[in-house]
């Protein structure tokens, strides 16, 4: 595992990478050309906000499996290019939320009480408070745009100041607003009309870029205080400058001026603007958390594990990942069997979740099934990121359905693979603390704990077949660990699933296929 760190992260993050056995090169001073020349040697790249991870870089990054963004935003990373290539993009959205929320409060206090301006006068040996009268927070109405992780922390902290909290976020449920004690506004303009202080905490997307612009400032109360510790561009800077000039906005606290890392923003020329250089996550605690978290996530991604903060995957919180972990392994196992037992091209995959599993985040389990399905037949990398894309590119339709009840089991996953001439089914469940079981293949019922090496054979249900199988495997020096037999009495057919301790040679497999009564025999590797 070879990792390039192109922008500085905490030393604890580097130590974590090394402890996990990675080779780490920390090169924060690389030029763009040097980065492009070097990236082809690395499996992972860790960046912050200044490294542009785009198509130009991807074309050179032939080994790259994961991009780690030490921080929250990923606007410097081409997500489509990464997903298409199966490159996992991970970030650390939880690691610096407290620091970002606290800086928001700090900027708000500094702005409302003119703390930097007062300090400057005193440092210049001038004892003079004139013209710098502050405003109290108590009783004021603060409007929060974006009630996610950071916005929620800001809301709870500002309530302790005796403030009225209103919010706008169309993607957060009414229940969440009520839980936080925040009055929900359905329209952004309604929030602008009502608030004395505006603070934004949304990610920077096509939808949110410039979301606070001229029209919003026209609706605002005169004397508005604006705080932005989220991303440059969410508050349109030209519109903000105009609002300052027209006295609509009285004070500004901003951590993300346009043009970073260059100090070129026109906001720097205003005395009633407090500006910091994108320092929201710049605390010792946050940087240690970011470094350790991004290192752990990069290592997990390189090992092919599901990562909770993978940006180009369905969102999974850590507790959700714990709940689905065994099902991910089960799904991948079920998917891997098809092309090792059948040769026909897949046209459609139908996945049915029944029982307890139906209440979980099943979309990631479906990705695990597709990953397992395509891995045995494709040389290209197949992982949770590009499994859906590979299915679409091969014309494979994928459907999910759920049922809350299931007979005989607490939980059951059934995969139906439809080809031109036949249908193949396989079902599995999870027992106890993550014990996997294959319980059905093409209508034959079993209770098989899957192992790395298995032999699956369909045969005519008559005496002597099982004995000959055991003898030939013994001759081939293959030890049988367990054997399960499923029968279709009406058809006089049976299927054997053997877990074995080693691989089966082609020669032994040919001998097994020649046994009278054996219809087909397949060596399966999980």
ABEGO torsion letter per residue (X at the ends): XBBBBABBBBAAAAAAAAAAGBBBBBBAABBAAAAAAAAAABABBBBBAABBBBAAAAAABAABABBBBBEABAAABBAAAAAAAGBBBBBBAAAAAAAAAAAAAAAAAAAAAGAAAAAAAAAAGBBBABGABBBBABGBBBBBBEABAAAAAAAAAAAAAGBBBBBBBAABBAAAAAAAGBBBBABAAAAAAABABBBBABBBBAAABGABBAAAAAABBBGBBBBBABBBGABBAAAAAAAAAAGABABBBBABBBGOABBABAAAABAABBBBBGAAABBAAAAAAAAAAAAAAAAAAAAGBBBAABAABBBBBAAAAAAAAAAAAAAAAAAAAAAAABABBBABBBBBBBEAAAABBAAAAAAAAAAAAAAAABABBBBAAAAAAAAAAAGBBBBBBBBABBBGBABBBBBBBBBAABBBBBBBBBBEBGBBBBABBGGBBBBBBBBABBBBBBBBBBBGAAAAAAAAAAAAGBBBABBBBBBBAAAGBBBBBBBBABBBBAAAAAAAAABBGBABBBBBBX
